[in-house]
Amino acid sequence: MDLDLAQVRAFVRAAEELHFGRVAGTLGVSQQVLSKRIARLEFLLGVALFDRDGRGVRLAEGGARFLLPARQALAAADAAVAAAVGGRRPLRVDVWGHLYAPMRTLAQVAEEAGDLALGHGRDLASVSAALLSGDIDAAFGRVHPPLHAGLAHRLVRLEPVDAVLSVGHPLAAEPALRPERLRGSVLWAPGALDRLDFLHRFAERFGIRERATSVNLGLAHFLAEVARDARGFALLPADVPLPDIPGLRSVPLVEPTPLYAWSLLWRAGGGHPGLDGLAAACAARAGRLRWLEYDPARDWLPEPPTGTARAGPG
């Protein structure tokens, strides 16, 4: 049997997301086309890959058996394409965490890293799926558990986080703040907190019980809502330029200083030859600018840096 890689890719993405509508969108096809590809693959294999009912879809026993070799088949196909075109294809890198502007950091190493093709993923789950299916070569953002066993990562930067408050907030005039002093304030988030791991961990660690959710329409829209709330605050890396919005003040957080961890993420077991160059450029910049300094007596991280990075390229 000759497998159709478009059908295999549709199956792998659907197995990872378990949501045909979302997968159809990321593949640029209609849900009907996606369903037909998977149905055709099931017909050719003579095996049900998914169980479908009124509550949605889940992997069937045959699908669970097929998933790992299907991923390997896609990876082999991608490797064959890369070998055929040689070094001409750019390294495809997605970033995620739009509100924290990951492109600020990646832009600082892009010239040293060679030819990059940059895109945007929705979140860690979506870029992980894209890496595993071979749609991208690497990704850049905050990595947190649980992470798929087929992926590897390297810590690139630890960035101090400030509190951004309305000028009407009772603490807005302070030169610096300890995080626990924000307990009586409202933490603003650009989405559901259970999907924003860093903000969720910060709220739990420092006892922030009141939360408010905004629609993520970009940094300016988000901070305009914060500016209107005299009890509200948001968290942003210290060097993110604030939009020109009246009524905002950025205050450093100390004792401890929260650090936001940026990592380079890739599929384990091989990849694009440009990945080594990107990892080396990140490491060189981190060394020159002391991006990886961490003192547990002074700083706070949801996960210690010694447990964050795995051995990787470069």
C-alpha positions in Angstrom: 0.0 0.0 0.0 1.3 3.5 -0.9 0.3 5.9 1.9 -0.9 9.3 0.9 1.1 11.7 3.2 -1.7 14.3 3.1 -4.0 11.7 4.7 -1.3 10.7 7.2 -0.7 14.3 8.2 -4.4 14.9 8.6 -4.6 11.8 10.9 -1.6 12.8 13.0 -2.8 16.4 13.5 -6.3 15.2 14.4 -4.9 12.6 16.8 -2.9 15.4 18.6 -5.7 17.9 18.7 -8.8 15.6 18.9 -10.7 18.5 17.3 -11.4 18.3 13.5 -12.4 21.9 13.2 -9.2 23.3 14.7 -7.0 20.9 12.7 -8.8 21.8 9.4 -8.1 25.5 10.1 -4.4 24.9 10.7 -4.1 22.7 7.5 -5.9 25.3 5.4 -8.8 22.9 4.4 -12.4 22.6 5.2 -13.6 20.2 7.9 -15.3 18.1 5.3 -12.0 17.7 3.3 -10.2 16.7 6.5 -12.9 14.1 7.4 -12.7 12.7 3.9 -8.9 12.3 4.1 -9.1 10.4 7.4 -12.1 8.3 6.2 -10.2 7.3 3.1 -7.1 6.4 5.2 -9.3 4.3 7.4 -10.8 2.5 4.4 -7.4 1.8 2.9 -6.0 0.5 6.2 -9.1 -1.4 7.0 -8.9 -0.1 10.6 -10.9 2.5 12.5 -8.5 5.2 13.6 -11.0 7.2 15.7 -14.0 6.5 17.8 -16.7 9.1 17.1 -19.7 9.9 19.2 -21.8 12.9 20.3 -19.2 14.1 22.6 -16.5 14.3 20.0 -13.7 12.1 18.8 -11.0 10.0 20.5 -8.3 7.7 19.3 -9.4 4.1 18.6 -7.1 1.2 19.4 -5.9 1.1 15.8 -5.3 4.8 15.8 -3.1 4.5 18.9 -1.0 1.8 17.3 -0.7 3.8 14.0 0.2 7.2 15.6 3.9 6.7 16.3 4.9 5.1 13.0 2.7 7.7 11.2 4.8 10.5 12.9 8.0 8.7 11.9 6.7 8.5 8.3 6.1 12.2 8.1 9.5 12.9 9.7 11.2 10.7 7.1 9.3 12.4 4.3 10.4 15.9 5.6 14.0 14.7 5.9 13.9 13.5 2.3 12.7 16.9 1.1 15.4 18.6 3.2 18.0 16.3 1.7 16.8 17.0 -1.9 16.8 20.8 -1.5 20.0 20.9 0.5 20.6 24.1 2.5 18.3 26.2 0.4 15.2 25.8 2.5 15.0 28.3 5.4 14.6 27.1 8.9 10.9 27.3 9.7 10.4 28.8 13.2 7.1 29.6 15.0 6.9 31.8 18.0 4.1 31.8 20.6 3.1 34.0 23.5 2.2 37.0 21.4 1.4 39.3 24.3 4.9 38.9 25.7 6.4 39.7 22.2 8.8 36.7 21.7 10.0 38.3 18.4 11.9 40.9 20.5 14.3 38.2 21.6 14.4 36.2 18.4 15.1 39.3 16.4 18.3 39.8 18.3 19.8 36.5 17.1 18.2 36.3 13.6 21.1 37.8 11.7 23.6 35.4 13.2 21.3 32.3 12.8 21.0 32.3 9.0 17.9 32.0 6.8 14.8 31.9 8.9 11.1 31.7 7.9 9.1 33.0 10.9 5.5 32.3 11.8 3.1 32.5 14.8 1.6 29.6 16.7 -1.4 29.9 19.0 0.2 28.3 22.1 2.6 25.6 23.2 0.1 22.8 22.3 -0.3 24.1 18.7 3.4 24.6 18.1 4.2 21.2 19.6 1.7 19.6 17.2 3.3 21.4 14.3 6.8 20.3 15.3 5.7 16.7 15.7 4.0 16.6 12.3 7.0 18.3 10.6 5.1 21.5 9.6 7.9 23.6 11.3 11.5 22.9 12.3 11.7 24.8 15.6 9.7 27.1 17.9 10.4 29.8 20.4 8.4 30.6 23.5 7.8 29.5 27.1 8.0 25.8 27.6 6.3 24.2 30.6 5.1 20.7 31.6 3.7 18.5 30.3 5.8 18.4 27.2 5.6 15.6 24.6 8.4 13.1 24.8 9.3 13.5 21.1 10.3 17.1 21.7 13.5 18.7 23.1 14.3 22.2 24.3 17.0 24.6 25.5 16.6 27.5 27.8 17.6 30.7 26.0 16.6 33.7 28.2 15.3 34.5 31.7 13.5 37.8 31.6 12.5 39.9 34.7 8.8 40.7 34.9 7.2 44.0 35.9 3.8 44.8 37.2 1.8 47.2 34.9 -0.8 49.2 36.9 -3.3 52.0 36.3 -2.0 55.3 37.7 -5.1 55.2 39.9 -4.0 52.0 41.6 -3.0 52.6 45.3 0.5 51.1 44.7 1.2 52.9 41.4 3.6 55.4 43.0 5.8 52.7 44.6 9.4 52.5 43.2 9.2 48.7 43.4 6.8 46.1 44.8 7.1 42.7 46.4 4.7 40.4 44.6 2.6 39.5 47.7 1.6 43.2 48.0 -0.6 42.7 45.0 -2.8 40.2 46.8 -5.7 42.7 47.1 -5.4 43.6 43.4 -7.0 42.1 40.3 -4.7 40.2 37.9 -5.7 40.8 34.3 -5.0 38.0 31.8 -5.5 38.0 28.0 -7.5 34.7 28.1 -8.5 32.0 30.5 -5.9 31.6 33.2 -5.9 27.8 33.1 -4.4 28.2 29.5 -1.8 30.7 30.6 0.6 28.7 32.7 2.9 31.5 33.8 0.1 33.8 35.0 -1.7 30.8 36.7 1.5 29.8 38.6 2.2 33.4 39.6 -1.4 33.9 41.0 -1.2 30.6 42.9 2.3 31.3 44.3 1.6 34.8 45.5 -2.1 34.5 46.6 -3.7 36.6 43.9 -7.3 35.5 44.2 -9.1 38.1 42.0 -8.7 37.8 38.2 -10.1 39.5 35.2 -10.1 38.2 31.6 -9.7 40.2 28.4 -10.1 39.2 24.8 -6.6 38.9 23.3 -6.8 41.6 20.6 -3.2 42.7 21.1 -1.1 44.5 23.7 -2.6 48.0 23.3 -6.2 46.8 23.7 -5.3 44.6 26.7 -3.4 47.4 28.5 -6.1 49.9 27.8 -8.5 47.7 29.8 -5.9 47.5 32.7 -5.6 51.3 32.6 -9.3 51.6 33.3 -9.2 49.4 36.4 -7.9 51.2 39.5 -7.4 47.8 41.2 -6.0 45.9 38.3 -2.5 45.0 37.1 -0.9 42.9 34.4 2.5 41.3 34.1 4.9 42.1 31.3 8.6 41.4 30.7 10.5 44.5 31.8 11.8 45.5 28.4 8.5 45.2 26.5 7.8 48.8 25.3 4.5 50.0 26.6 2.0 51.3 24.0 1.3 55.0 24.2 -1.7 54.6 26.5 -2.4 57.3 29.1 -2.8 56.2 32.7 -0.3 53.3 32.9 2.8 52.8 35.1 5.3 49.9 35.1 6.7 49.0 38.5 9.6 46.5 39.0 8.8 43.4 41.1 11.4 42.4 43.7 12.0 40.0 46.6 11.5 37.8 44.6 11.7 39.0 41.0 9.5 36.8 38.7 11.4 35.6 35.6 9.8 34.6 32.4 11.7 31.8 30.7 12.1 31.7 26.9 13.2 28.4 25.3 14.1 27.1 21.9 12.0 23.9 21.1 12.5 21.3 18.4 11.6 17.7 17.4 14.0 15.3 19.0 16.1 12.9 16.9 17.1 15.1 13.9 16.0 18.1 12.0 17.0 21.0 9.8 20.7 21.7 9.5 20.1 25.3 10.4 18.9 24.4 13.9 22.5 24.2 15.2 23.2 27.7 14.0 20.1 29.1 15.7 20.9 27.4 19.0 24.5 28.6 18.8 23.4 32.2 18.1 21.0 32.0 21.1 23.8 30.7 23.4 26.3 33.4 22.2 23.8 36.2 22.8 22.8 34.8 26.2 26.4 34.6 27.3 27.2 38.2 26.2 24.0 39.7 27.8 23.8 37.4 30.8 20.4 36.3 29.9 20.5 33.1 32.0 21.4 34.6 35.4 19.3 33.2 38.1 19.6 33.4 41.9 17.0 31.4 43.8 17.4 33.7 46.8 16.4 36.7 44.7 14.3 35.4 41.8 11.2 33.3 41.2 10.6 30.8 38.4 7.7 28.3 38.1 10.3 25.7 37.3 14.0 25.9 38.2 16.3 26.3 35.2 18.2 23.2 35.9 15.1 21.2 35.2 14.1 23.2 32.1 16.7 22.5 29.5 17.6 19.3 27.8 20.7 18.5 25.8 20.2 19.8 22.3 21.8 20.9 19.1 25.0 23.0 19.0 
